[in-house]
Amino acid sequence: MTPDLFGDLDAPPLPATQPLAPGAVLLRGFARPDERALLAGVDEVLARAPLRHLITPGGFRMSVAMSNCGRLGWVSDRSGYRYDANDPDSGRPWPAMPAVFLELAGAAARRSGFEGFAPDACLINRYEPGTRLSLHQDRDEGNYDWPIVSVSLGLPAVFLFGGPKRSDKAQRVPLAHGDVVVWGGPSRLHYHGVLPVKEGVHPSTGACRINLTFRRAS
């Protein structure tokens, strides 16, 4: 059983939209109508640009497996963090972003008050049980005028959403299959992360969580 499929039937329903901070909002279940098309898009991208565990500038192997699609892809190695038009493993351009990705990201941004968002980068992350993402800021983009749109598919997770300083207390936000978090404006540089994903099996993704993070990197 997974929490997003079998909840407390006596509990009041959670609101479809939950503000997290000025410029930040959780859209519960927003991506569920498109889940099959999104996961088919993930398979299409990964067939051309397989998941890999990147190396940090300090030489550590990231526990989250990653790939990219779109005009730019986020990469990390000994020389630093950056966006690149080509997959460093193949030397070829990253796969084009599936149309359903672009449509969903734009719709989620509009619902959250950010008109005109057209991402040029989508980072695909696979979280296996025990995998986590430490608190960090997304600072490698060309400017911070556009929001981040983050889509959760598969196993549930707990999203940490803090403030502009690493020392700020972070909210613990449970995320279920199909949930989308959007943050921009005054929250664009807030620290965020993911607690270790718990063991489980989801009917759509198996024993993992897939996260799609949309950004305007140029």
N, C-alpha and C positions, 0 to 999 in steps of 0.2 A: 504494500500500500504506500501511497505517497500523499503528503499533506494537501497538495493542490487538488487531488481527486476525492479524498475521503476526509472531510473536516467534521467539526462539531455541528451536527444538524440543528441543535438548539441555539447556537450562537447567532446573533444578528449578522446579516450580510455586511461585508466590508465595503466601503465606498469605492466606486469605480475609479475615482481620482483622489489622490492623497497628496496635498502639498507637503514637501519636506523642508523647504527653505525658500526665501525669495528667489524665483527663477528656477526652482527645482520641483519636480512633481513625479509621482508614481502613477502610472496608468495600468491598473490591474486588468489582466486578460486582454489587453489591447491587440496583441499579435495572434491570439488564438484563431481567429477566422482565417488567417493566412499560414497556419503552422505547416501544413503539408507542402505548400509552395516554397516556404522559407527553407525547410529542411531539404527539399529537392535542390534548391539553389545552393545550399551548403555542399551537398554531395557533388554537384557540378563543378563548383570552385575547387574543392579539395582533390578532385580527379586530376586537375591541372597544376595545382599548387598545394601539395600535401602538407599536412600539419607537421610542425617541427618544434623542438624545444630550443629557444634562442638562448644565447649566452649574454650575460650582462657585461658592461664595461669592466666590472671587477672580476670577471672570470667565472661567475656562478651560472649554473644551468637553471633556467626558469622551469618551475614545475608545471605551469600551464602550457599546453601545446597550442601553437598559433599558426595562422596563415592569414592572407589578405586577399581582398579583391577591390577593384576600382582603379582609378588613375594612379593612385599612390598607395604604398603599403608601409606600415610601421615595422621597422627592423631594429635589432640590437645586436651588437657584437663588441669586441674589445675596443673598437674605435668610438663607440658611443651609441646613443639613441637617435633615430632620425627617420624621415620618410624617404622612400626611394621608389622610382617608377618601375624598377625591375626587381624580380624575385632573385635574391642573391644565390639561391640554390640552383636555379636553371639559367639565369641570365636573361630570361624572357620577361616581357611586361606581365604584370599581374593580370589574372583573369578579369574580364569586365564584370561590373557589378550587376547581378540579375535585376531585371526590372522590378520584381516584387520587393527587393531590398530597398531600392530607391523610393518606391511608392510608400512603403510602410514608414521609412524614416521621415519622409516629408510630412506624412499625415500625423505622426506622433509629435513632431515638432510644432505643427500648426495647432494641434489640440492643446499644446502646452504654452501657446502664445508666441511662438517663434515662426513667423511667416518667411517663406522663401528659402528654407534650408534645403540645400542640394549637396549632399555629401560626396566627396571625391575619394574617400577612403573608408573601408569597412574591415575592421580587425575581427577575425573569427578565432574564438578561444574555446578550447575543450578542457573542462574541469572534470577530472576523475575524482572518486572519493578520496578525501584527505587533501586535495589540492586547494590552495588558498591564494589570495592576491593581497599583498601588504598595502597599507595606506600609501597613496601617492597622488600627485597632481598630473593632469594631462597638459603638458607645457610645450610639446614639440610641434604644435601646429603653427601655421604662419601668422594667425591672429586669433584673438579670443572673442570675436564678434558673434560666432555661431555656437550653438549648443552642442552638447554630446548627447547622442541617443543610444541607449543600451537596452538590448532585447535579450530576455532570458527564455531558454527553451530546455525542456527536460527536467532533470532533478532539481529540487528546490535548493535555494541558497539563502544566506543572510548577507545582505549588502550593507556595508559600513559607509555612512555618509557623514563626514565631519565638516570642519570649517576651513577658513583660509590658512590656518596654522596647523601643523601636524599635531600640536599639543591640544587642540580643541577636541572636546568630547564628541565622539561619533555616535550618530543614531544607528540602531540595529534595525534594518528594514527587511523583513522576510519577503523573498521573491519566489513566485510560483511560475509554472510553465505558462508562457505567453505574456508575462508582465513586462512592461517597458518603463525605464526610468529616463527622464530627460532633465538635464541641468545646463543652465547657461546664464547670461546676464550676471547679476551679482554673485551667483553660485558657480560660475564657470570654472574657477580655479580652486574649488573646495577639494579637500583631500577625500579619497574614497578607496574602498577595497572590498574584499570578499572573505568571509570566514571560511575555514575548511569545510568543504562539501561533505555531507554525511553519506554513508553507504545507502544504496537503494537502487531500484530499477524503475525507469519510467517507460511507459508503453511507446513513446515516440522516439526516444533517444537511447534507450537501454541504460547502462550503468554509468551515465555521464550527464553533465550539463553543458549545453552549447550557449555561448554568449556572442552576440553580434554587437559590435560597438562602432557606430557611425560618426564620422568626424569630417569637418571641412579643414583639410590640412594645408591648403594653399591660399 
